[in-house]
Amino acid sequence: MKLSLFLSKNSVNLNIDNHRKYNMKVFAFAGSNSSTSINKQLVKFVLKSFSDHEINLIDLNDYNMPIFSVDLEKNGFPEEAHRFLDNIAESDFIICSLAENNRSYSAAFKNVFDWASRINVKVFQDKPMLLMTTSPGGYGGGNVMAEALKFFPQFGAIIKESFSLPKFYENFDLNNGIINPEHLSTLNEKIDNFKKQLS
């Protein structure tokens, strides 16, 4: 069986067996264009629990577009916006972690979101979502989490579970992932519950 595994140029090899039969397709992203994104590190860690699925982990740097405006829209929509929506359409569920900038989405994600929503207002196309945030501070990206929990469903997201990791640099290790036992236990419970809702 040929594996269709889509990892962006800045992603790591998830060591998935090329001969394994895959169950579902997961679309994954971090809402950040930072080359050292802590949210992307969290997404990669969580994806290890979904190694029996076909994984499409993108990098927002591959979706650079002009800042959205109604004037530019008159000239048509960027190919990257269509590609973002196609990724979602081809998936069975979504795993993402949003960066928080000034208590809201990062500019990089918001621009992709704005362009995509003008093509299809149901950006997330009624796909189940595991929604996450993290930040260096104690709130763990709680402001952007609250915003996404409120508004993503209006754009077609079916949020089955959500998780925020506070104080990333205290609670996460690059080699071992989440090292705080309480946060790890909470995350594992949410992953298990999310999987049950997919079956």
For each residue, the residues with C-beta under 8 A, 3 or more apart:
1: 18 19 20 21
2: 18
3: 16 18 20 22 54
4: 54
5: 14 16 54 55 56
6: 55 56 57 58
7: 11 12 13 14 55 57
8: 11 57 58 59 61 62
9: 59 62
10: 35 40 59 61
11: 7 8 44 57 59
12: 7 44
13: 7
14: 5 7 44 47 48 51 55 57
15: 51
16: 3 5 20 51 55
17: 20
18: 1 2 3
19: 1
20: 1 3 16 17 52
21: 1
22: 3 25 52 53 54
23: 52 53
24: 53 54 92 93 198
25: 22 53 54 56 90 91 92 93
26: 47 50 53 54 55 56 91 92 93 94 95
27: 56 58 87 88 90 91 93 94 95 127
28: 43 47 55 56 57 58 94 95 96
29: 43 57 58 59 60 96
30: 37 39 40 42 43 60 96 97 98 99
31: 39 60 96 97 98 99 105 106 108 109 144
32: 37 39 40 60 98 99 106 108 109
33: 37 59 60 61 64 106 108
34: 37 40 99
35: 10 61
36:
37: 30 32 33 34 40 41 99
38: 41 42 99 134 135 136 168 169 172
39: 30 31 32 42 43 97 98 99 132 133 134 141
40: 10 30 32 34 37 43 44 59 97
41: 37 38 44 45 172 174
42: 30 38 39 45 46 97 132 134 165 168 172
43: 28 29 30 39 40 46 47 57 95 96 97 132
44: 11 12 14 40 41 47 48 57
45: 41 42 48 172 177 178
46: 42 43 49 50 95 97 130 132 187 191
47: 14 26 28 43 44 50 51 55 57 95
48: 14 44 45 51 177
49: 46 188 191
50: 26 46 47 53 55 95
51: 14 15 16 47 48 55
52: 20 22 23
53: 22 23 24 25 26 50 92
54: 3 4 5 22 24 25 26
55: 5 6 7 14 16 26 28 47 50 51
56: 5 6 25 26 27 28 87 90 91
57: 6 7 8 11 14 28 29 43 44 47
58: 6 8 27 28 29 62 63 84 87
59: 8 9 10 11 29 33 40 62 63
60: 29 30 31 32 33 63 108 109 112
61: 8 10 33 35 64 108
62: 8 9 58 59 80
63: 58 59 60 80 81 83 84 112
64: 33 61 80
65: 68 78 80 81 111 112 115
66: 69 72 78
67: 111
68: 65 72 73 111 114 115 118
69: 66 72 73
70: 73 74
71: 74
72: 66 68 69 75
73: 68 69 70 76 77 118
74: 70 71
75: 72
76: 73
77: 73 81 82 115 118 119
78: 65 66 81 82 115
79: 82 83
80: 62 63 64 65 83 84 112 115
81: 63 65 77 78 84 85 112 115 116 118 119
82: 77 78 79 85 86 119
83: 63 79 80 86 87
84: 58 63 80 81 87 88 112 115 116
85: 81 82 88 89 116 119 120 123 125
86: 82 83 89 90
87: 27 56 58 83 84 90 91
88: 27 84 85 91 94 123 124 125 127
89: 85 86 125
90: 25 27 56 86 87
91: 25 26 27 56 87 88 94 127
92: 24 25 26 53 127 128 198
93: 24 25 26 27 127 128 129 130 198
94: 26 27 28 88 91 124 127 128 129 130 157
95: 26 27 28 43 46 47 50 129 130 132
96: 28 29 30 31 43 129 130 131 132
97: 30 31 39 40 42 43 46 131 132 133 134
98: 30 31 32 39 105 106 109 131 132 133 141 144 145 148
99: 30 31 32 34 37 38 39 105 106 109 133 135 141 144
100: 103 104 105 106 133 135 141 142 143 144
101: 104 105 106 107
102:
103: 100 143 144
104: 100 101 110 143 144 147
105: 31 98 99 100 101 109 110 113 144 147 148
106: 31 32 33 98 99 100 101 109 110
107: 101 110 111
108: 31 32 33 60 61 111 112
109: 31 32 60 98 99 105 106 112 113
110: 104 105 106 107 113 114
111: 65 67 68 107 108 114 115
112: 60 63 65 80 81 84 108 109 115 116
113: 105 109 110 116 117 123 155
114: 68 110 111 117 118
115: 65 68 77 78 80 81 84 111 112 118 119
116: 81 84 85 112 113 119 120 123
117: 113 114 120 121 123 155
118: 68 73 77 81 114 115
119: 77 81 82 85 115 116
120: 85 116 117 123 125 156
121: 117 155 156
122: 125 126 155 156
123: 85 88 113 116 117 120 155 156 157
124: 88 94 127 129 152 155 156 157 158
125: 85 88 89 120 122 156
126: 122 156 158
127: 27 88 91 92 93 94 124 156 157 158
128: 92 93 94 158 160 194 197 198
129: 93 94 95 96 124 152 157 158 159 160
130: 46 93 94 95 96 160 161 162 163 190 191 194
131: 96 97 98 145 148 149 152 157 159 161 162 163
132: 39 42 43 46 95 96 97 98 162 163 164 165
133: 39 97 98 99 100 140 141 142 144 145 148 163 164 165
134: 38 39 42 97 140 141 164 165 166 168 172
135: 38 99 100 139 140 141 166 168
136: 38 167 168 169
137: 140 166 167
138: 166 167
139: 135 142 143 164 166
140: 133 134 135 137 145 164 165 166 167 168
141: 39 98 99 100 133 134 135 144 145 164
142: 100 133 139 145 146 164
143: 100 103 104 139 146 147
144: 31 98 99 100 103 104 105 133 141 147 148
145: 98 131 133 140 141 142 148 149 162 164
146: 142 143 149 150
147: 104 105 143 144 150 151
148: 98 105 131 133 144 145 151 152 159
149: 131 145 146 152 153 159 162
150: 146 147 153
151: 147 148 154 155
152: 124 129 131 148 149 155 157 159
153: 149 150 156 157 158 159
154: 151
155: 113 117 121 122 123 124 151 152
156: 120 121 122 123 124 125 126 127 153
157: 94 123 124 127 129 131 152 153
158: 124 126 127 128 129 153
159: 129 131 148 149 152 153 162
160: 128 129 130 193 194 197 198
161: 130 131 190 191 193 194 197
162: 130 131 132 145 149 159 190
163: 130 131 132 133 186 187 190
164: 132 133 134 139 140 141 142 145
165: 42 132 133 134 140 168 171 172 178 183 187
166: 134 135 137 138 139 140 171 183
167: 136 137 138 140 170 171
168: 38 42 134 135 136 140 165 171 172
169: 38 136 172
170: 167 180
171: 165 166 167 168 178 179 180 183
172: 38 41 42 45 134 165 168 169 177 178 179
173: 176 177 179
174: 41
175:
176: 173 179
177: 45 48 172 173 184
178: 45 165 171 172 183 184 187
179: 171 172 173 176 184
180: 170 171 183 184
181: 184 185
182: 185 186
183: 165 166 171 178 180 186 187
184: 177 178 179 180 181 187 188
185: 181 182 188 189
186: 163 182 183 189 190
187: 46 163 165 178 183 184 190 191
188: 49 184 185 191 192
189: 185 186 192 193
190: 130 161 162 163 186 187 193 194
191: 46 49 130 161 187 188 194 195
192: 188 189 195 196
193: 160 161 189 190 196 197
194: 128 130 160 161 190 191 197 198
195: 191 192 198 199
196: 192 193 199
197: 128 160 161 193 194
198: 24 92 93 128 160 194 195
199: 195 196
